[in-house]
């Protein structure tokens, strides 16, 4: 992949059900199955894995914007395929498949670039979990979130129980899972599930602007910052302080730090290069 931050380019996802384009260091990844509300087919899951594996190591990408085509973000698993599949696979086969699938939310959380999810409509089931795995979420006014799992007699996947508990606390998370109630964009913002709610016709523009602003920042510092914030959810204070101190020293040794200091003195915007 090209590492020229000025280059606009399409990324080959290997599937017509997933589009990816890089502009101004923002990789916009679009689930493109609007006829099924962007349900996660096997082909789409495979394309997501390939694409995020590539973006993770792409130095020309400073932020990833994940969204859905049409009027939905993602409706979760493809229930039509589930219904036509007949007898479910064996326990061992299903566990192997889920372990592979669950690499995706783990990768989104751990990858060095911040990930913004833009929700034009429903984020349900695994789509709900996938949205929560992003670092930030921006929703259209008509969007909503729904766990959906109990409707299918299932308990949930894609890390949704973990992400939701981290975001809203255990009591709220249990209520949302057990009742399977629909959460409007406005309520989701109040709960802290989304960072911002915007008019439907402004979603893609405002989501891209947010991602572009992040992508223009210092890549090394953002990588350290994201790791620090992730660690804060799992480690004790002393461990977090030790890692913060180490990363601050490492950050002060980068060319980006020197550029930022010079830009501040010269009253101009810094030009970060990720080194």
VOPAGU-2260 file (C-alpha; in pm, 1 decimal, decimal comma):
REM VOPAGU-2260
SITE   aa  ch    i         X         Y         Z
SITE  UNK   A    0       0,0       0,0       0,0
SITE  UNK   A    1     108,5     353,2     -71,0
SITE  UNK   A    2     219,0     554,2     230,8
SITE  UNK   A    3     176,0     893,5      64,4
SITE  UNK   A    4     -60,8    1076,6     300,7
SITE  UNK   A    5    -183,6    1293,4      12,3
SITE  UNK   A    6    -285,9    1001,3    -205,3
SITE  UNK   A    7    -654,0     918,0    -256,0
SITE  UNK   A    8    -693,3     553,0    -342,5
SITE  UNK   A    9    -929,2     262,6    -334,9
SITE  UNK   A   10    -829,6     -40,4    -132,3
SITE  UNK   A   11    -909,5    -382,0    -277,7
SITE  UNK   A   12   -1121,1    -562,7     -17,7
SITE  UNK   A   13   -1167,2    -871,6    -231,6
SITE  UNK   A   14   -1546,4    -840,6    -216,9
SITE  UNK   A   15   -1818,9    -625,7    -368,4
SITE  UNK   A   16   -1992,5    -626,7     -27,9
SITE  UNK   A   17   -1719,8    -411,6     129,0
SITE  UNK   A   18   -1574,8     -86,1      -1,3
SITE  UNK   A   19   -1266,3      94,1     126,3
SITE  UNK   A   20   -1124,6     427,7      13,9
SITE  UNK   A   21    -839,2     629,8     161,5
SITE  UNK   A   22    -859,8    1009,5     144,9
SITE  UNK   A   23    -662,4    1257,3     354,6
SITE  UNK   A   24    -527,1     968,2     564,2
SITE  UNK   A   25    -881,0     850,1     646,2
SITE  UNK   A   26    -970,9     496,4     540,9
SITE  UNK   A   27   -1348,6     485,5     495,6
SITE  UNK   A   28   -1465,1     124,7     522,1
SITE  UNK   A   29   -1824,7      79,4     407,0
SITE  UNK   A   30   -2035,4    -231,7     460,7
SITE  UNK   A   31   -2214,3    -248,9     127,2
SITE  UNK   A   32   -2507,9    -487,8     147,8
SITE  UNK   A   33   -2791,8    -233,1     180,0
SITE  UNK   A   34   -3050,6    -485,2      59,1
SITE  UNK   A   35   -2990,0    -685,8     380,2
SITE  UNK   A   36   -2921,7    -382,9     602,4
SITE  UNK   A   37   -2552,0    -473,3     577,0
SITE  UNK   A   38   -2592,5    -811,5     746,0
SITE  UNK   A   39   -2266,7    -996,6     806,2
SITE  UNK   A   40   -2241,6   -1268,5     542,9
SITE  UNK   A   41   -1940,1   -1500,1     543,4
SITE  UNK   A   42   -1801,9   -1312,1     240,7
SITE  UNK   A   43   -1838,6    -976,9     418,3
SITE  UNK   A   44   -1674,3   -1109,5     735,2
SITE  UNK   A   45   -1378,6   -1240,4     535,6
SITE  UNK   A   46   -1345,3    -906,0     355,4
SITE  UNK   A   47   -1352,2    -716,9     687,4
SITE  UNK   A   48   -1073,6    -935,5     824,2
SITE  UNK   A   49    -856,4    -887,0     514,8
SITE  UNK   A   50    -916,5    -513,8     503,5
SITE  UNK   A   51    -848,0    -443,0     871,2
SITE  UNK   A   52    -536,4    -662,8     859,1
SITE  UNK   A   53    -411,0    -441,5     573,5
SITE  UNK   A   54    -512,6    -108,6     728,2
SITE  UNK   A   55    -350,2    -190,2    1060,4
SITE  UNK   A   56      -3,3    -178,5     901,6
SITE  UNK   A   57     -76,0      95,7     646,0
SITE  UNK   A   58     132,9     401,2     737,9
SITE  UNK   A   59     -78,0     613,2     504,1
SITE  UNK   A   60    -384,2     567,6     727,2
SITE  UNK   A   61    -420,7     780,1    1039,3
SITE  UNK   A   62    -783,3     699,4    1119,5
SITE  UNK   A   63   -1042,6     443,5    1008,6
SITE  UNK   A   64   -1406,8     540,5     949,9
SITE  UNK   A   65   -1637,9     237,6     959,3
SITE  UNK   A   66   -1991,6     283,7     827,3
SITE  UNK   A   67   -2273,4     116,1     637,3
SITE  UNK   A   68   -2433,8     183,9     300,3
SITE  UNK   A   69   -2797,6     282,9     284,0
SITE  UNK   A   70   -3008,1     329,8     594,9
SITE  UNK   A   71   -2834,4      88,9     835,2
SITE  UNK   A   72   -2495,4      44,0     994,5
SITE  UNK   A   73   -2519,7    -333,3    1034,1
SITE  UNK   A   74   -2812,0    -557,6    1125,2
SITE  UNK   A   75   -2585,9    -831,9    1262,6
SITE  UNK   A   76   -2565,7   -1187,5    1137,1
SITE  UNK   A   77   -2742,4   -1282,5     816,1
SITE  UNK   A   78   -3055,9   -1446,5     958,9
SITE  UNK   A   79   -3178,7   -1556,5     614,9
SITE  UNK   A   80   -2862,8   -1760,0     571,5
SITE  UNK   A   81   -2897,0   -1893,5     926,8
SITE  UNK   A   82   -3254,1   -2002,6     858,9
SITE  UNK   A   83   -3163,2   -2180,8     534,0
SITE  UNK   A   84   -2853,6   -2349,2     677,4
SITE  UNK   A   85   -3054,9   -2629,6     836,4
SITE  UNK   A   86   -2894,5   -2811,5    1125,0
SITE  UNK   A   87   -2639,0   -2593,6    1308,4
SITE  UNK   A   88   -2269,7   -2690,8    1293,2
SITE  UNK   A   89   -2111,0   -2897,3    1565,8
SITE  UNK   A   90   -1996,8   -2731,2    1887,5
SITE  UNK   A   91   -1629,8   -2766,0    1787,2
SITE  UNK   A   92   -1688,8   -2620,2    1439,6
SITE  UNK   A   93   -1889,8   -2329,3    1577,8
SITE  UNK   A   94   -1627,0   -2250,3    1840,1
SITE  UNK   A   95   -1353,3   -2245,9    1575,6
SITE  UNK   A   96   -1562,8   -2012,5    1359,4
SITE  UNK   A   97   -1643,1   -1775,4    1645,1
SITE  UNK   A   98   -1280,6   -1758,0    1755,9
SITE  UNK   A   99   -1192,6   -1648,8    1401,8
SITE  UNK   A  100   -1480,9   -1399,9    1386,6
SITE  UNK   A  101   -1395,1   -1251,4    1725,2
SITE  UNK   A  102   -1052,1   -1147,2    1600,9
SITE  UNK   A  103   -1224,7    -852,4    1431,0
SITE  UNK   A  104   -1355,4    -657,3    1734,7
SITE  UNK   A  105   -1031,6    -738,0    1916,7
SITE  UNK   A  106    -831,8    -602,2    1622,3
SITE  UNK   A  107   -1040,8    -285,2    1600,5
SITE  UNK   A  108    -979,2    -217,1    1967,9
SITE  UNK   A  109    -606,0    -293,1    1955,6
SITE  UNK   A  110    -504,2    -153,5    1614,7
SITE  UNK   A  111    -283,1     157,6    1634,0
SITE  UNK   A  112    -518,2     389,3    1444,8
SITE  UNK   A  113    -830,1     530,0    1612,6
SITE  UNK   A  114   -1152,1     390,2    1464,3
SITE  UNK   A  115   -1470,2     597,2    1428,0
SITE  UNK   A  116   -1803,2     422,8    1362,8
SITE  UNK   A  117   -2066,1     627,3    1175,3
SITE  UNK   A  118   -2417,5     490,8    1224,8
SITE  UNK   A  119   -2667,6     592,7     954,8
SITE  UNK   A  120   -2933,5     362,4    1099,2
SITE  UNK   A  121   -2969,8      35,4    1288,2
SITE  UNK   A  122   -2676,0    -122,3    1467,5
SITE  UNK   A  123   -2817,6    -454,9    1585,6
SITE  UNK   A  124   -2682,8    -785,5    1712,4
SITE  UNK   A  125   -2322,9    -832,6    1603,6
SITE  UNK   A  126   -2353,9    -491,1    1433,7
SITE  UNK   A  127   -2428,2    -341,1    1775,1
SITE  UNK   A  128   -2115,9    -508,9    1916,9
SITE  UNK   A  129   -1906,7    -405,4    1616,3
SITE  UNK   A  130   -2006,7     -41,0    1662,8
SITE  UNK   A  131   -1913,1     -54,9    2031,2
SITE  UNK   A  132   -1566,5    -191,0    1948,4
SITE  UNK   A  133   -1479,1     138,7    1774,2
SITE  UNK   A  134   -1304,9     414,5    1968,4
SITE  UNK   A  135   -1571,7     674,6    1887,1
SITE  UNK   A  136   -1925,9     662,8    1750,4
SITE  UNK   A  137   -2125,7     928,7    1567,6
SITE  UNK   A  138   -2490,9     858,9    1491,4
SITE  UNK   A  139   -2759,4     996,9    1263,9
SITE  UNK   A  140   -3072,7    1117,4    1441,4
SITE  UNK   A  141   -3271,6     823,4    1303,5
SITE  UNK   A  142   -3014,0     563,3    1407,9
SITE  UNK   A  143   -3076,3     317,6    1689,5
SITE  UNK   A  144   -2897,7      38,1    1872,6
SITE  UNK   A  145   -3039,3    -302,8    1961,6
SITE  UNK   A  146   -2878,2    -611,9    2113,1
SITE  UNK   A  147   -3129,5    -834,9    1931,9
SITE  UNK   A  148   -2970,7   -1159,8    2055,8
SITE  UNK   A  149   -3255,9   -1279,0    2280,3
SITE  UNK   A  150   -3494,5   -1267,2    1983,6
SITE  UNK   A  151   -3289,7   -1552,2    1835,4
SITE  UNK   A  152   -3243,1   -1739,5    2161,1
SITE  UNK   A  153   -2875,3   -1640,9    2171,6
SITE  UNK   A  154   -2658,4   -1478,0    2438,6
SITE  UNK   A  155   -2447,0   -1242,5    2225,1
SITE  UNK   A  156   -2108,7   -1226,4    2056,2
SITE  UNK   A  157   -1842,3    -995,6    1907,2
SITE  UNK   A  158   -1751,0    -870,2    2255,7
SITE  UNK   A  159   -2071,1    -672,7    2300,4
SITE  UNK   A  160   -2116,0    -768,6    2666,2
SITE  UNK   A  161   -1762,8    -649,1    2746,9
SITE  UNK   A  162   -1774,1    -327,4    2544,3
SITE  UNK   A  163   -2120,5    -234,4    2671,5
SITE  UNK   A  164   -2028,4    -297,4    3035,9
SITE  UNK   A  165   -1719,2     -79,7    2996,9
SITE  UNK   A  166   -1924,4     203,5    2845,6
SITE  UNK   A  167   -2236,6     211,5    3064,1
SITE  UNK   A  168   -2164,8      -5,0    3369,3
SITE  UNK   A  169   -2292,8    -347,9    3460,8
SITE  UNK   A  170   -2648,6    -257,4    3569,1
SITE  UNK   A  171   -2729,4     -69,5    3247,4
SITE  UNK   A  172   -2558,8    -333,9    3034,0
SITE  UNK   A  173   -2766,7    -610,2    3192,5
SITE  UNK   A  174   -3087,2    -415,9    3141,3
SITE  UNK   A  175   -3006,4    -354,6    2774,5
SITE  UNK   A  176   -2921,0    -721,5    2712,6
SITE  UNK   A  177   -3206,9    -877,7    2910,2
SITE  UNK   A  178   -3484,0    -649,2    2781,7
SITE  UNK   A  179   -3358,1    -624,4    2423,6
SITE  UNK   A  180   -3505,8    -276,5    2404,5
SITE  UNK   A  181   -3438,4     -38,1    2119,3
SITE  UNK   A  182   -3209,4     252,9    2211,2
SITE  UNK   A  183   -3260,1     570,3    2011,4
SITE  UNK   A  184   -2967,3     783,8    1902,0
SITE  UNK   A  185   -3063,8    1051,6    2155,5
SITE  UNK   A  186   -3074,6     802,2    2442,8
SITE  UNK   A  187   -2750,6     642,5    2323,8
SITE  UNK   A  188   -2581,4     981,5    2343,5
SITE  UNK   A  189   -2713,5    1031,4    2697,5
SITE  UNK   A  190   -2584,4     689,9    2801,1
SITE  UNK   A  191   -2242,5     755,4    2648,6
SITE  UNK   A  192   -2284,4     491,5    2379,3
SITE  UNK   A  193   -2235,0     748,6    2104,4
SITE  UNK   A  194   -2023,0    1062,5    2118,0
SITE  UNK   A  195   -2235,0    1276,8    1890,6
SITE  UNK   A  196   -2574,1    1277,4    1716,2
SITE  UNK   A  197   -2618,4    1471,2    1391,3
SITE  UNK   A  198   -2884,9    1524,6    1127,6
SITE  UNK   A  199   -2922,1    1225,7     895,0
SITE  UNK   A  200   -2810,8    1421,6     589,4
SITE  UNK   A  201   -2499,7    1547,3     772,6
SITE  UNK   A  202   -2373,4    1215,4     907,7
SITE  UNK   A  203   -2116,0    1116,8     648,3
SITE  UNK   A  204   -1978,1    1469,7     615,0
SITE  UNK   A  205   -1940,9    1524,2     990,1
SITE  UNK   A  206   -1808,6    1174,1    1051,8
SITE  UNK   A  207   -1544,1    1219,6     784,7
SITE  UNK   A  208   -1446,2    1559,2     925,2
SITE  UNK   A  209   -1400,5    1406,4    1270,8
SITE  UNK   A  210   -1192,4    1123,6    1125,3
SITE  UNK   A  211    -990,2    1367,8     912,1
SITE  UNK   A  212    -912,6    1579,7    1218,0
SITE  UNK   A  213    -787,9    1272,3    1404,6
SITE  UNK   A  214    -593,1    1144,9    1102,7
SITE  UNK   A  215    -405,2    1477,5    1080,9
SITE  UNK   A  216    -269,3    1425,2    1432,8
SITE  UNK   A  217      56,3    1259,4    1542,7
SITE  UNK   A  218      40,9     885,8    1456,7
SITE  UNK   A  219     295,7     771,6    1716,5
SITE  UNK   A  220     130,2     970,6    1995,0
SITE  UNK   A  221    -212,7     839,2    1892,8
SITE  UNK   A  222     -82,9     483,3    1899,8
SITE  UNK   A  223      55,0     532,2    2251,3
SITE  UNK   A  224    -260,0     719,7    2356,7
SITE  UNK   A  225    -492,8     442,9    2238,8
SITE  UNK   A  226    -283,5     178,3    2414,6
SITE  UNK   A  227    -287,0     385,0    2735,6
SITE  UNK   A  228    -664,6     424,8    2723,1
SITE  UNK   A  229    -716,7      54,9    2654,8
SITE  UNK   A  230    -486,2     -36,9    2942,7
SITE  UNK   A  231    -676,1     195,8    3176,8
SITE  UNK   A  232    -977,0     -36,3    3144,9
SITE  UNK   A  233    -783,9    -338,0    3268,2
SITE  UNK   A  234    -475,7    -242,4    3473,3
SITE  UNK   A  235    -417,2     -80,2    3810,6
SITE  UNK   A  236    -308,0     282,0    3853,5
SITE  UNK   A  237      60,8     205,1    3913,6
SITE  UNK   A  238      83,3      -1,9    3596,9
SITE  UNK   A  239     -88,1     271,7    3396,7
SITE  UNK   A  240     140,7     540,8    3540,7
SITE  UNK   A  241     450,7     335,5    3457,3
SITE  UNK   A  242     339,6     285,1    3097,5
SITE  UNK   A  243     237,5     649,8    3059,2
SITE  UNK   A  244     581,1     762,6    3177,1
SITE  UNK   A  245     754,6     526,6    2936,6
SITE  UNK   A  246     543,2     637,7    2640,3
SITE  UNK   A  247     588,4    1006,1    2723,5
SITE  UNK   A  248     966,5     962,8    2707,6
SITE  UNK   A  249     941,0     766,0    2384,3
SITE  UNK   A  250     711,8    1032,2    2237,2
SITE  UNK   A  251     957,3    1309,7    2326,2
SITE  UNK   A  252    1222,6    1128,6    2121,0
SITE  UNK   A  253    1023,3    1141,0    1796,5
SITE  UNK   A  254    1057,5    1380,7    1504,8
SITE  UNK   A  255     686,9    1456,7    1544,8
SITE  UNK   A  256     752,4    1601,5    1889,8
SITE  UNK   A  257    1028,0    1825,5    1754,5
SITE  UNK   A  258     798,0    1935,9    1471,6
SITE  UNK   A  259     515,6    2011,3    1715,8
SITE  UNK   A  260     744,3    2225,4    1934,2
SITE  UNK   A  261     872,9    2414,6    1630,0
SITE  UNK   A  262     520,2    2464,7    1494,0
SITE  UNK   A  263     402,2    2601,1    1828,8
SITE  UNK   A  264     686,7    2851,7    1836,9
SITE  UNK   A  265     623,0    2951,3    1475,1
SITE  UNK   A  266     244,5    2971,9    1523,5
SITE  UNK   A  267     161,4    2725,1    1247,0
SITE  UNK   A  268       1,1    2383,9    1219,2
SITE  UNK   A  269     244,3    2094,7    1266,4
SITE  UNK   A  270     298,5    1845,6     983,6
SITE  UNK   A  271     326,2    1505,8    1147,3
SITE  UNK   A  272     503,5    1220,4     971,8
SITE  UNK   A  273     471,6     938,6    1220,2
SITE  UNK   A  274     835,5     914,9    1316,5
